[in-house]
């Protein structure tokens, strides 16, 4: 009996390796580090202000070759990485930057075969990362309210993978109204008001599942965290942001770059509790005034829209109903 495992080529893999062929995307980098991306077509030419070269010069060549224009300009030819593709893709909405997409895949624990719901597909940047993480055997169901954004995202996803991805479904509509998925492993919300979808997400997520929210401002961050915290179906939310600073290295001249990728957005993750479970009392004492009378956060306040300072037990634990339903 032949025990050799049978394997199929994962979607998009053929466009990521081997010799250049017609239809491949190629990233051209000049001597000053300026990059441009072309799609190879037999018989076509790439024109610059210093001459042109034939696409046929690259077709059949390996990655990492240098091609020269008729005017003497040299370009290094490589396939664009996903991070390169994201930054140069056609956009309808703002894209999730590679540094944040990497954090989402890692911190939301997107694994092969995972069932993922994404809301706010935008231009499809994060969708590409999610699809690569779940593989052909997983599922990414993306919801987008604006049809024009969905069309751009669909083209970008198809362009990056070179074909329709079998694990992707795209639905036009509001997640809070359209969500029909049951027993999903992960939910990623990249939208203006993720707190509006918390109830729907809680019904779809399996116990132990992860919700990950990507928001731009501190007011969105506060409202998202407090809504998750007060809902009762999730562990204590974990908010953070990441920044990337490059370094200039020339011999002994080693220093930080003058430019850096600073704030792009905040990330918040929380885990789904089992139904009917009340988490242990949080032992961390909030600062005085954190829930003062002028504090407003939907889902975390009484009906009159105010929240008094929390009351404390003798051991320092919080008696407030908002602070009780969280993990340490």
C-alpha contacts under 8 A as a table, 3 or more apart, distances in Angstrom:
res1	aa1	res2	aa2	distance
9	X	13	X	6.51
9	X	14	X	7.41
10	X	13	X	5.56
10	X	135	X	7.25
10	X	136	X	6.56
11	X	14	X	7.64
11	X	135	X	7.93
11	X	136	X	6.80
11	X	161	X	6.48
11	X	163	X	7.50
11	X	165	X	6.46
11	X	166	X	7.89
12	X	15	X	5.50
12	X	16	X	6.84
12	X	160	X	7.41
12	X	161	X	4.19
12	X	162	X	5.89
12	X	163	X	7.22
13	X	16	X	5.16
13	X	17	X	6.88
13	X	161	X	7.78
14	X	17	X	5.99
14	X	18	X	7.58
15	X	18	X	7.99
15	X	24	X	6.41
15	X	161	X	7.23
15	X	162	X	6.87
16	X	79	X	7.12
18	X	62	X	6.73
18	X	63	X	7.85
19	X	59	X	7.43
19	X	60	X	5.34
19	X	61	X	5.35
19	X	62	X	4.56
19	X	63	X	6.81
20	X	24	X	6.50
20	X	58	X	6.46
20	X	59	X	4.98
20	X	60	X	5.17
20	X	61	X	5.54
20	X	62	X	6.05
20	X	63	X	7.02
21	X	24	X	5.77
21	X	40	X	7.06
21	X	58	X	7.96
21	X	59	X	4.90
21	X	60	X	5.92
22	X	39	X	7.68
22	X	40	X	4.97
22	X	41	X	5.12
22	X	42	X	6.21
22	X	59	X	6.38
23	X	39	X	5.81
23	X	40	X	5.22
23	X	41	X	6.18
24	X	39	X	5.60
24	X	40	X	5.60
24	X	79	X	7.90
25	X	37	X	6.68
25	X	38	X	5.65
25	X	39	X	4.39
25	X	40	X	6.33
25	X	79	X	6.17
25	X	80	X	7.08
26	X	37	X	5.55
26	X	38	X	5.40
26	X	39	X	6.19
26	X	40	X	7.14
26	X	77	X	6.24
26	X	78	X	5.64
26	X	79	X	4.72
26	X	80	X	6.26
27	X	35	X	6.55
27	X	36	X	5.70
27	X	37	X	4.38
27	X	38	X	6.55
27	X	76	X	7.90
27	X	77	X	5.71
27	X	78	X	5.26
27	X	79	X	5.55
27	X	80	X	5.30
28	X	35	X	5.45
28	X	36	X	5.28
28	X	37	X	6.04
28	X	38	X	7.74
28	X	75	X	5.56
28	X	76	X	5.50
28	X	77	X	4.88
28	X	78	X	6.74
29	X	32	X	7.86
29	X	33	X	5.63
29	X	34	X	5.48
29	X	35	X	4.46
29	X	36	X	6.71
29	X	75	X	5.20
29	X	76	X	5.12
29	X	77	X	6.79
30	X	33	X	5.36
30	X	34	X	5.53
30	X	35	X	6.68
30	X	73	X	7.64
30	X	74	X	6.19
30	X	75	X	4.72
30	X	76	X	6.57
31	X	34	X	7.46
31	X	74	X	7.10
31	X	75	X	7.19
37	X	80	X	7.70
40	X	44	X	7.75
40	X	55	X	5.84
40	X	58	X	7.99
40	X	59	X	7.28
41	X	44	X	5.61
41	X	55	X	6.28
41	X	56	X	7.69
42	X	55	X	6.25
42	X	56	X	5.78
42	X	59	X	7.71
43	X	54	X	7.00
43	X	55	X	6.63
43	X	56	X	6.40
44	X	54	X	6.08
44	X	55	X	5.60
44	X	56	X	7.52
45	X	52	X	6.49
45	X	53	X	5.61
45	X	54	X	4.39
45	X	55	X	5.52
46	X	52	X	5.37
46	X	53	X	5.54
46	X	54	X	6.35
46	X	55	X	6.81
47	X	50	X	7.89
47	X	51	X	6.09
47	X	52	X	4.28
47	X	53	X	6.88
48	X	51	X	5.42
48	X	52	X	5.77
48	X	69	X	7.99
50	X	69	X	7.01
50	X	70	X	7.28
50	X	71	X	4.82
50	X	72	X	7.16
50	X	73	X	6.46
51	X	69	X	5.25
51	X	70	X	4.74
51	X	71	X	4.49
51	X	72	X	7.47
51	X	73	X	7.63
52	X	69	X	4.71
52	X	70	X	5.47
52	X	71	X	7.25
53	X	57	X	7.42
53	X	67	X	7.70
53	X	68	X	6.83
53	X	69	X	4.87
53	X	70	X	6.41
54	X	57	X	5.55
54	X	58	X	7.74
55	X	58	X	5.55
55	X	59	X	6.47
56	X	59	X	4.96
56	X	60	X	7.93
57	X	60	X	7.88
57	X	61	X	7.58
57	X	67	X	7.54
58	X	61	X	5.25
58	X	67	X	7.61
61	X	65	X	7.38
62	X	65	X	6.61
63	X	77	X	6.28
63	X	78	X	5.07
63	X	79	X	6.92
64	X	76	X	6.37
64	X	77	X	5.51
64	X	78	X	5.43
65	X	76	X	5.96
65	X	77	X	5.61
65	X	78	X	7.61
66	X	74	X	6.42
66	X	75	X	5.45
66	X	76	X	4.53
66	X	77	X	6.03
67	X	74	X	5.68
67	X	75	X	5.36
67	X	76	X	6.57
67	X	77	X	7.21
68	X	71	X	7.85
68	X	72	X	5.78
68	X	73	X	5.44
68	X	74	X	4.41
68	X	75	X	6.33
69	X	72	X	5.23
69	X	73	X	5.23
69	X	74	X	6.51
70	X	73	X	7.54
80	X	83	X	7.81
80	X	84	X	5.49
80	X	85	X	5.98
81	X	84	X	5.07
81	X	85	X	6.18
82	X	85	X	4.97
82	X	86	X	6.09
82	X	129	X	7.93
82	X	160	X	7.98
83	X	86	X	5.25
83	X	87	X	6.50
83	X	97	X	7.99
83	X	98	X	5.53
84	X	87	X	5.41
84	X	88	X	6.46
85	X	88	X	5.30
85	X	89	X	5.72
85	X	160	X	7.60
86	X	89	X	5.33
86	X	95	X	7.38
86	X	97	X	7.52
86	X	98	X	7.47
86	X	125	X	5.58
87	X	95	X	7.93
87	X	97	X	7.60
89	X	156	X	6.83
90	X	123	X	7.48
90	X	152	X	7.27
90	X	156	X	7.31
91	X	94	X	6.74
91	X	95	X	7.38
91	X	123	X	5.40
91	X	152	X	6.96
92	X	122	X	6.69
92	X	123	X	5.62
92	X	148	X	7.39
92	X	149	X	5.33
92	X	152	X	6.39
93	X	122	X	4.99
93	X	123	X	5.63
93	X	149	X	6.67
94	X	122	X	6.73
94	X	123	X	7.01
95	X	122	X	6.66
95	X	123	X	6.08
95	X	124	X	7.50
95	X	125	X	5.80
95	X	126	X	7.54
96	X	100	X	6.39
96	X	101	X	6.19
96	X	125	X	6.12
96	X	126	X	5.93
97	X	100	X	5.46
97	X	101	X	6.17
97	X	125	X	7.85
97	X	264	X	7.52
98	X	101	X	4.92
98	X	102	X	5.97
99	X	102	X	5.36
99	X	103	X	6.44
99	X	242	X	7.56
99	X	243	X	7.95
99	X	244	X	7.55
100	X	103	X	4.99
100	X	104	X	6.14
100	X	242	X	7.46
100	X	265	X	7.80
101	X	104	X	5.05
101	X	105	X	6.24
101	X	126	X	5.89
101	X	129	X	6.79
102	X	105	X	5.26
102	X	106	X	6.21
102	X	129	X	7.85
103	X	106	X	5.16
103	X	107	X	5.63
103	X	108	X	7.79
104	X	107	X	5.33
104	X	108	X	5.37
104	X	109	X	7.71
104	X	110	X	7.94
104	X	212	X	7.23
104	X	267	X	7.91
105	X	108	X	5.63
105	X	109	X	5.86
105	X	110	X	5.14
105	X	129	X	7.34
105	X	130	X	6.82
105	X	133	X	7.23
106	X	109	X	5.04
106	X	110	X	6.59
107	X	110	X	7.98
107	X	269	X	7.73
108	X	186	X	7.17
108	X	210	X	6.04
108	X	211	X	7.22
108	X	212	X	6.23
108	X	269	X	6.98
109	X	210	X	7.86
110	X	114	X	6.47
110	X	116	X	7.91
110	X	130	X	7.15
110	X	133	X	6.12
110	X	134	X	6.60
110	X	186	X	7.24
111	X	114	X	5.42
111	X	133	X	5.90
111	X	134	X	5.47
112	X	133	X	5.78
112	X	134	X	3.97
112	X	135	X	5.54
112	X	137	X	7.22
112	X	138	X	6.28
113	X	134	X	4.94
113	X	135	X	6.32
113	X	136	X	7.52
113	X	137	X	4.97
113	X	138	X	3.60
113	X	139	X	6.95
114	X	134	X	5.42
114	X	138	X	4.99
114	X	139	X	6.34
114	X	184	X	7.94
114	X	185	X	6.15
114	X	186	X	7.43
115	X	134	X	7.72
115	X	138	X	5.76
115	X	139	X	4.72
115	X	140	X	6.22
115	X	184	X	5.09
115	X	185	X	5.21
115	X	186	X	6.48
116	X	138	X	7.97
116	X	139	X	5.90
116	X	140	X	4.75
116	X	141	X	6.30
116	X	184	X	6.10
116	X	185	X	6.02
116	X	186	X	4.78
116	X	187	X	5.66
116	X	188	X	7.54
117	X	140	X	5.72
117	X	141	X	4.85
117	X	142	X	5.94
117	X	143	X	7.81
117	X	184	X	7.13
117	X	186	X	6.38
117	X	187	X	4.72
117	X	188	X	6.26
118	X	121	X	6.81
118	X	127	X	7.81
118	X	140	X	6.94
118	X	141	X	6.04
118	X	142	X	4.56
118	X	143	X	6.17
118	X	187	X	5.88
118	X	188	X	4.81
118	X	189	X	5.92
118	X	190	X	7.62
119	X	142	X	5.69
119	X	143	X	4.70
119	X	144	X	6.21
119	X	175	X	6.38
119	X	187	X	7.99
119	X	188	X	6.42
119	X	189	X	4.93
119	X	190	X	5.96
119	X	191	X	6.80
120	X	142	X	7.29
120	X	143	X	6.03
120	X	144	X	5.06
120	X	145	X	7.37
120	X	189	X	6.55
120	X	190	X	5.06
120	X	191	X	5.32
121	X	124	X	5.48
121	X	125	X	7.95
121	X	126	X	7.47
121	X	127	X	6.77
121	X	142	X	6.06
121	X	143	X	6.38
121	X	144	X	5.51
121	X	149	X	7.59
121	X	150	X	6.87
121	X	153	X	6.90
121	X	190	X	7.51
122	X	125	X	7.60
122	X	144	X	7.25
122	X	149	X	5.69
122	X	150	X	6.96
122	X	153	X	6.52
123	X	149	X	6.17
123	X	150	X	7.28
123	X	152	X	5.89
123	X	153	X	4.33
123	X	156	X	7.18
124	X	127	X	4.94
124	X	128	X	6.35
124	X	152	X	7.62
124	X	153	X	4.24
124	X	154	X	7.02
124	X	156	X	6.29
124	X	157	X	6.20
125	X	128	X	5.55
125	X	129	X	7.01
125	X	153	X	7.73
125	X	156	X	7.92
125	X	157	X	7.91
126	X	129	X	5.18
126	X	130	X	6.23
127	X	130	X	5.05
127	X	131	X	6.06
127	X	140	X	7.80
127	X	142	X	7.75
127	X	157	X	7.45
128	X	131	X	5.21
128	X	132	X	6.23
128	X	157	X	6.14
128	X	160	X	7.68
129	X	132	X	5.24
129	X	133	X	6.27
130	X	133	X	5.10
130	X	134	X	6.26
130	X	140	X	7.10
131	X	134	X	5.32
131	X	135	X	5.85
131	X	136	X	7.77
131	X	138	X	7.93
131	X	139	X	7.73
131	X	140	X	6.53
131	X	165	X	7.91
131	X	167	X	7.02
131	X	168	X	7.24
132	X	135	X	5.34
134	X	137	X	6.93
134	X	138	X	4.81
134	X	139	X	6.77
134	X	140	X	7.72
135	X	138	X	5.57
135	X	167	X	7.20
136	X	139	X	7.73
136	X	165	X	7.43
136	X	166	X	6.06
136	X	167	X	5.35
137	X	167	X	6.67
138	X	167	X	5.76
139	X	167	X	4.66
139	X	168	X	6.07
139	X	169	X	7.74
140	X	167	X	6.01
140	X	168	X	5.01
140	X	169	X	6.33
141	X	168	X	5.95
141	X	169	X	4.70
141	X	170	X	5.91
141	X	171	X	7.49
142	X	168	X	7.56
142	X	169	X	6.15
142	X	170	X	4.86
142	X	171	X	6.19
143	X	170	X	6.01
143	X	171	X	4.89
143	X	172	X	5.87
143	X	173	X	6.25
143	X	174	X	6.83
143	X	175	X	6.03
144	X	147	X	7.13
144	X	149	X	7.40
144	X	150	X	6.15
144	X	170	X	7.64
144	X	171	X	6.41
144	X	172	X	5.09
144	X	173	X	5.66
144	X	174	X	6.75
144	X	175	X	7.80
145	X	172	X	5.48
145	X	173	X	4.39
145	X	174	X	5.38
146	X	149	X	5.51
146	X	150	X	6.45
146	X	172	X	6.92
146	X	173	X	7.43
147	X	150	X	4.97
147	X	151	X	6.27
147	X	172	X	6.31
148	X	151	X	5.21
148	X	152	X	6.49
149	X	152	X	5.22
149	X	153	X	6.14
150	X	153	X	5.05
150	X	154	X	6.07
150	X	170	X	7.72
150	X	172	X	7.29
151	X	154	X	5.16
151	X	155	X	6.38
152	X	155	X	5.24
152	X	156	X	6.26
153	X	156	X	5.08
153	X	157	X	6.11
154	X	157	X	5.27
154	X	158	X	6.13
155	X	158	X	5.14
155	X	159	X	5.97
156	X	159	X	4.97
156	X	160	X	6.15
157	X	160	X	5.28
157	X	161	X	6.26
157	X	164	X	7.74
157	X	165	X	7.93
158	X	161	X	5.43
158	X	162	X	5.49
158	X	163	X	5.12
158	X	164	X	5.47
158	X	165	X	7.30
159	X	162	X	5.15
159	X	163	X	7.11
161	X	164	X	7.30
161	X	165	X	7.11
165	X	168	X	5.65
173	X	177	X	7.51
173	X	178	X	6.22
174	X	177	X	5.41
174	X	178	X	5.76
174	X	179	X	7.89
175	X	178	X	5.02
175	X	179	X	5.09
175	X	197	X	6.85
175	X	200	X	7.90
176	X	179	X	6.11
176	X	196	X	6.96
176	X	197	X	5.04
176	X	200	X	5.79
179	X	200	X	7.07
181	X	184	X	6.81
181	X	204	X	6.27
182	X	203	X	7.62
182	X	204	X	4.78
182	X	205	X	7.25
183	X	204	X	5.32
183	X	205	X	5.48
183	X	206	X	5.11
184	X	187	X	7.49
184	X	204	X	5.88
184	X	205	X	5.03
184	X	206	X	6.01
184	X	209	X	7.52
185	X	205	X	5.95
185	X	206	X	6.00
185	X	209	X	4.93
185	X	210	X	6.76
186	X	205	X	6.84
186	X	209	X	5.59
186	X	210	X	4.92
186	X	211	X	5.91
186	X	212	X	7.83
187	X	201	X	7.18
187	X	205	X	7.47
187	X	210	X	6.38
187	X	211	X	4.78
187	X	212	X	6.21
188	X	211	X	5.95
188	X	212	X	4.77
188	X	213	X	5.82
188	X	214	X	7.73
189	X	194	X	6.14
189	X	211	X	7.72
189	X	212	X	6.22
189	X	213	X	4.68
189	X	214	X	6.15
190	X	194	X	7.40
190	X	213	X	6.07
190	X	214	X	4.93
190	X	215	X	6.65
191	X	194	X	5.86
191	X	214	X	7.24
191	X	215	X	7.01
192	X	215	X	7.13
192	X	220	X	7.86
193	X	196	X	5.85
193	X	197	X	7.86
193	X	220	X	7.34
193	X	224	X	7.97
194	X	197	X	5.52
194	X	198	X	6.93
194	X	213	X	6.88
194	X	224	X	6.63
195	X	198	X	5.38
195	X	223	X	7.10
195	X	224	X	5.37
195	X	227	X	6.12
195	X	228	X	7.57
196	X	199	X	7.52
197	X	200	X	5.36
197	X	201	X	6.07
198	X	201	X	5.04
198	X	202	X	6.05
198	X	227	X	7.74
198	X	228	X	7.10
198	X	231	X	7.98
199	X	202	X	5.18
199	X	203	X	6.55
200	X	203	X	5.33
200	X	204	X	6.55
201	X	204	X	5.18
201	X	205	X	5.99
201	X	211	X	7.85
202	X	205	X	5.50
202	X	233	X	6.68
202	X	272	X	7.07
205	X	209	X	5.63
205	X	210	X	7.55
205	X	272	X	6.69
206	X	209	X	5.24
206	X	272	X	6.84
207	X	271	X	7.75
207	X	272	X	5.06
207	X	273	X	5.30
207	X	274	X	4.95
207	X	275	X	7.73
208	X	271	X	5.50
208	X	272	X	4.94
208	X	273	X	6.13
208	X	274	X	7.46
209	X	271	X	5.53
209	X	272	X	5.21
210	X	269	X	6.71
210	X	270	X	5.78
210	X	271	X	4.65
210	X	272	X	6.29
211	X	268	X	7.99
211	X	269	X	5.53
211	X	270	X	5.51
211	X	271	X	6.41
211	X	272	X	7.63
212	X	267	X	6.85
212	X	268	X	5.51
212	X	269	X	4.42
212	X	270	X	6.84
213	X	224	X	7.94
213	X	267	X	5.62
213	X	268	X	5.08
213	X	269	X	6.48
214	X	265	X	6.46
214	X	266	X	5.71
214	X	267	X	4.76
214	X	268	X	6.67
215	X	220	X	6.19
215	X	221	X	6.30
215	X	265	X	5.53
215	X	266	X	5.24
215	X	267	X	6.56
216	X	220	X	6.96
216	X	221	X	7.61
216	X	264	X	6.84
216	X	265	X	4.39
216	X	266	X	5.92
217	X	220	X	5.29
217	X	221	X	6.20
217	X	265	X	7.12
217	X	266	X	7.38
218	X	221	X	4.80
218	X	222	X	6.08
219	X	222	X	5.17
219	X	223	X	6.27
220	X	223	X	5.26
220	X	224	X	6.00
221	X	224	X	5.22
221	X	225	X	6.13
221	X	239	X	7.78
221	X	266	X	6.89
221	X	268	X	7.81
222	X	225	X	5.31
222	X	226	X	6.11
222	X	297	X	7.51
223	X	226	X	5.26
223	X	227	X	5.98
223	X	297	X	5.24
223	X	298	X	6.82
224	X	227	X	5.26
224	X	228	X	6.26
224	X	268	X	7.99
225	X	228	X	5.28
225	X	229	X	5.98
225	X	237	X	5.92
225	X	239	X	7.55
225	X	268	X	7.26
226	X	229	X	4.85
226	X	230	X	5.97
226	X	297	X	6.60
226	X	298	X	7.90
226	X	299	X	7.18
226	X	300	X	5.69
227	X	230	X	5.30
227	X	231	X	5.95
227	X	297	X	7.24
227	X	298	X	6.57
227	X	299	X	5.03
227	X	300	X	5.77
228	X	231	X	5.26
228	X	232	X	7.49
228	X	233	X	7.90
228	X	234	X	6.41
228	X	236	X	7.76
228	X	237	X	6.68
228	X	270	X	7.75
229	X	232	X	6.73
229	X	234	X	6.92
229	X	235	X	7.29
229	X	236	X	5.99
229	X	237	X	6.50
229	X	300	X	7.66
229	X	322	X	7.04
229	X	323	X	7.70
229	X	325	X	6.89
229	X	326	X	6.37
230	X	299	X	6.31
230	X	300	X	5.32
230	X	322	X	5.37
230	X	323	X	7.79
230	X	325	X	6.76
231	X	234	X	7.00
231	X	299	X	7.02
231	X	300	X	7.97
232	X	278	X	7.28
232	X	325	X	6.01
232	X	326	X	7.92
233	X	272	X	5.95
233	X	273	X	5.32
233	X	274	X	7.46
233	X	275	X	7.19
233	X	277	X	7.83
234	X	237	X	7.69
234	X	270	X	6.07
234	X	271	X	5.41
234	X	272	X	4.65
234	X	273	X	5.27
234	X	326	X	7.78
235	X	270	X	5.56
235	X	271	X	5.31
235	X	272	X	6.59
235	X	273	X	6.59
235	X	279	X	7.18
235	X	326	X	5.71
235	X	327	X	5.69
236	X	270	X	6.30
236	X	271	X	7.98
236	X	326	X	4.79
236	X	327	X	5.07
236	X	328	X	7.25
237	X	268	X	6.32
237	X	269	X	5.61
237	X	270	X	4.70
237	X	271	X	7.98
238	X	268	X	5.35
238	X	269	X	5.27
238	X	270	X	6.37
239	X	266	X	6.93
239	X	267	X	5.59
239	X	268	X	4.25
239	X	269	X	6.67
240	X	266	X	5.81
240	X	267	X	5.50
240	X	268	X	6.60
241	X	263	X	7.36
241	X	265	X	6.57
241	X	266	X	4.87
241	X	267	X	6.06
242	X	262	X	7.66
242	X	263	X	7.33
243	X	260	X	7.75
243	X	261	X	5.93
243	X	262	X	4.88
243	X	263	X	6.41
244	X	260	X	6.07
244	X	261	X	5.14
244	X	262	X	6.48
245	X	256	X	7.01
245	X	257	X	6.87
245	X	259	X	7.38
245	X	260	X	4.66
245	X	261	X	6.31
245	X	262	X	7.89
246	X	256	X	6.17
246	X	257	X	5.44
246	X	259	X	7.72
246	X	260	X	6.42
247	X	254	X	7.11
247	X	255	X	5.76
247	X	256	X	4.26
247	X	257	X	4.86
248	X	253	X	7.46
248	X	254	X	5.67
248	X	255	X	5.39
248	X	256	X	5.82
248	X	257	X	5.47
249	X	252	X	7.38
249	X	253	X	5.90
249	X	254	X	4.60
249	X	255	X	6.79
250	X	253	X	5.08
250	X	254	X	6.38
251	X	254	X	7.27
257	X	260	X	6.81
261	X	264	X	7.71
273	X	277	X	6.60
274	X	277	X	5.74
278	X	325	X	6.49
279	X	324	X	7.97
279	X	325	X	5.77
279	X	326	X	5.74
279	X	327	X	5.78
280	X	324	X	7.53
280	X	325	X	7.17
280	X	326	X	6.61
280	X	327	X	5.64
280	X	328	X	7.42
281	X	317	X	7.36
281	X	318	X	7.77
281	X	323	X	7.67
281	X	324	X	5.03
281	X	325	X	6.56
281	X	326	X	6.29
281	X	327	X	6.43
281	X	328	X	7.15
282	X	285	X	7.95
282	X	317	X	6.95
282	X	318	X	7.30
282	X	323	X	6.71
282	X	324	X	6.10
282	X	325	X	7.55
282	X	326	X	5.65
282	X	327	X	5.36
282	X	328	X	4.65
283	X	316	X	7.27
283	X	317	X	5.42
283	X	318	X	7.41
283	X	328	X	5.99
284	X	317	X	7.24
284	X	328	X	6.94
285	X	316	X	6.61
285	X	317	X	6.58
285	X	318	X	6.59
286	X	290	X	6.55
287	X	290	X	5.61
288	X	291	X	7.75
288	X	309	X	6.94
289	X	292	X	4.74
289	X	309	X	5.98
290	X	295	X	7.72
290	X	309	X	7.09
291	X	294	X	7.84
291	X	295	X	5.65
291	X	307	X	5.53
291	X	308	X	5.89
291	X	309	X	5.12
291	X	310	X	6.98
292	X	295	X	5.44
292	X	306	X	7.64
292	X	307	X	5.89
292	X	308	X	5.30
292	X	309	X	5.34
293	X	306	X	5.12
293	X	307	X	5.25
293	X	308	X	5.43
293	X	309	X	7.59
294	X	306	X	6.27
294	X	307	X	7.46
295	X	305	X	7.93
295	X	306	X	6.11
295	X	307	X	6.18
296	X	300	X	7.91
296	X	301	X	6.76
296	X	305	X	6.12
296	X	306	X	6.36
296	X	307	X	7.54
297	X	300	X	5.47
297	X	301	X	6.14
297	X	305	X	7.84
298	X	301	X	6.25
298	X	305	X	7.94
300	X	322	X	6.48
301	X	304	X	7.71
301	X	305	X	5.59
301	X	306	X	5.88
301	X	307	X	5.58
302	X	305	X	5.57
302	X	306	X	6.14
302	X	307	X	6.60
303	X	306	X	7.73
310	X	318	X	6.49
310	X	319	X	6.61
310	X	320	X	5.06
311	X	318	X	5.94
311	X	319	X	5.31
311	X	320	X	6.01
312	X	315	X	7.87
312	X	316	X	5.67
312	X	317	X	5.60
312	X	318	X	4.62
312	X	319	X	5.58
312	X	320	X	7.92
313	X	316	X	5.30
313	X	317	X	5.33
313	X	318	X	6.31
313	X	319	X	6.65
314	X	317	X	7.39
318	X	323	X	6.28
318	X	324	X	6.59
319	X	323	X	7.16
319	X	324	X	6.48
320	X	323	X	5.35
320	X	324	X	6.14
321	X	324	X	5.14
321	X	325	X	6.78
322	X	325	X	6.25
323	X	326	X	6.26
